[in-house]
Amino acid sequence: MKKIIFLFTLLFIFSCSEIVDKPKNLLSKDEMSEVIADFAIYDQAYSVNPTSNLEITSRYVLKKHKITAKDYRDSYKYYISRPNQLDKILKNAKEIILDKDPKLEGYMEKLEKKNPNLPSFVK
């Protein structure tokens, strides 16, 4: 009896190998980086112009990349369950932002000195 319970326990453990299943329309890591970079840029635009509508800018970013909100959300859930991959995506998004405006590197360094507990992708 103990052997049967042990066998079923092992089968159960190994059958649950994935936390989040791979979505049907998974965005590539490069696509995710580009979308996240655009969201970050437009999010900062809101701080400059608080009267802007974040919903409209979010729709614009999704339309620009020709993806749906569901595809983005499902892909984000998938990658967030894989921290190493998400870390690479966020670092790539940071590089995309710095390529668009290299002067931000000094600003990011200042933020890092001000708050040493920032996540690794910001550093």
HELIX and SHEET records of a PDB file:
HELIX    1   1 LYS A    2  SER A   15  1                                  14    
HELIX    2   2 LYS A   29  VAL A   48  1                                  20    
HELIX    3   3 LEU A   54  LYS A   64  1                                  11    
HELIX    4   4 ALA A   69  ILE A   80  1                                  12    
HELIX    5   5 PRO A   83  LYS A  100  1                                  18    
HELIX    6   6 LEU A  104  LYS A  114  1                                  11    
END                                                                             
